Amino acid sequence: MNCYRYLEEEYVNSFLEEGKLRLSSLEKFKKYKDKERGDKTEGRSMVVDYSKGTISFSQAKANAYILCGSSELNPSIAEALQRNSCLEIKSIHDFASRIGMKIGALAYAFSKCFYENKERFLLEEENSLPIGRQGNRRSFRLHFLRKNFEGQPNISEIQYLEEFFIKSKNYSHQKELRIIWLLDNKDQVEESYDVVCPEAAYYCRKINIPYNNTEV
């Protein structure tokens, strides 16, 4: 699975030539004003359990930086995002591990986003999910980068990361794929983080928009 990150051409060139890349946080996503990128409900969902007659709110808890892309190479997505170029990540594992080691992350995970209502009803029939579901919560495979670190979060807790990947159906046309890097609980996550990692650029290439299918 490849990841396609739609950007202005200058930022694609900057990464491929110098390794400069900006990672973001859920808080940053909440502050974007344009409707294609901004989502004030990022990282939150409401759970309605009819069997218990309860309503609860679920919030992403893990410290994490995020890189957003798409699972599809499609000019219409670039047009919606008003971007004129695309960075193709050809090996997500190699790319994510290089970035993760550079920023001192504990682990990384990636997945396509799930487009659904922000309200999740626990008595609905469970869908078939490619990465598994335990009970009524999705679980994600973590790829660890460090061992014996201080302040380790509870493993069973950080495996539940679905609030990072749940999006409103209004954004389904983006076919979003996210890579997240988890940090120690003691680390402070800024709204955005500029990393320089030229070794990660080896696993990427530039695609011009619009593109020619015969070249991809």
C-alpha positions, 0 to 999 in steps of 0.5 A, spaced: 500 500 500 502 506 497 500 513 500 499 519 496 500 526 499 498 532 496 502 538 496 504 544 493 510 543 488 515 547 492 514 543 499 514 536 495 521 539 492 523 541 499 522 534 502 525 530 496 531 535 496 533 537 503 528 532 507 524 537 510 517 535 512 512 538 517 508 533 521 501 535 525 497 534 531 490 533 532 489 540 535 492 543 528 487 539 524 482 543 528 484 550 527 484 549 519 479 554 516 478 551 510 473 545 509 477 540 506 482 540 511 479 543 518 475 538 522 473 541 529 471 534 531 478 531 530 480 525 535 473 525 538 467 520 537 460 519 541 458 512 543 451 510 544 450 503 548 443 502 547 443 495 552 446 500 558 442 506 556 448 510 556 452 515 552 459 516 553 464 521 549 471 518 546 477 522 545 484 520 542 489 520 548 496 518 546 501 523 544 502 523 537 504 526 530 500 525 524 502 525 516 495 525 512 495 522 505 490 518 501 490 511 499 488 513 491 492 517 486 486 521 483 487 528 480 480 530 483 483 529 490 488 534 489 483 539 486 479 539 492 485 540 496 487 545 491 494 542 491 498 542 484 503 536 486 503 529 490 509 526 494 508 518 493 510 514 499 512 508 496 514 504 502 510 506 508 514 502 513 521 504 511 518 511 511 515 511 517 521 508 521 526 513 518 521 519 520 520 515 527 527 514 529 529 521 527 523 524 532 524 519 537 518 516 537 516 510 541 512 507 535 508 508 529 501 505 526 498 507 519 491 505 516 486 508 512 481 512 515 474 510 517 468 514 514 462 514 519 458 518 523 461 520 529 456 517 533 457 509 534 452 505 536 454 499 540 448 494 538 449 495 530 452 489 526 459 489 526 462 490 519 468 486 517 474 490 518 481 489 515 485 490 521 481 487 526 476 489 532 476 487 539 469 487 542 466 494 539 473 497 538 478 497 533 485 495 534 491 497 530 498 494 529 503 498 532 510 498 530 515 499 535 522 503 534 524 503 541 525 499 547 526 500 555 524 507 555 521 511 561 514 512 562 511 507 557 504 507 556 499 501 557 500 497 551 493 495 551 491 502 552 495 505 546 493 499 541 486 503 541 487 508 536 481 509 532 479 516 534 485 518 530 482 514 524 475 516 524 472 521 520 466 524 518 462 521 512 463 528 509 470 527 508 470 520 504 472 523 497 479 524 500 480 516 501 485 519 507 490 514 509 494 516 516 501 515 519 501 516 526 507 516 530 506 515 538 511 519 543 512 518 550 507 520 555 512 525 558 513 528 551 510 535 549 506 534 542 506 541 539 501 543 534 506 542 528 513 539 528 518 540 522 523 535 521 529 534 517 530 527 514 533 526 508 534 518 509 526 518 508 526 521 501 529 515 498 522 511 499 518 517 495 517 520 489 514 526 486 508 525 481 506 531 477 498 533 477 495 532 473 498 525 472 499 520 466 496 514 468 501 510 463 507 513 468 504 511 474 
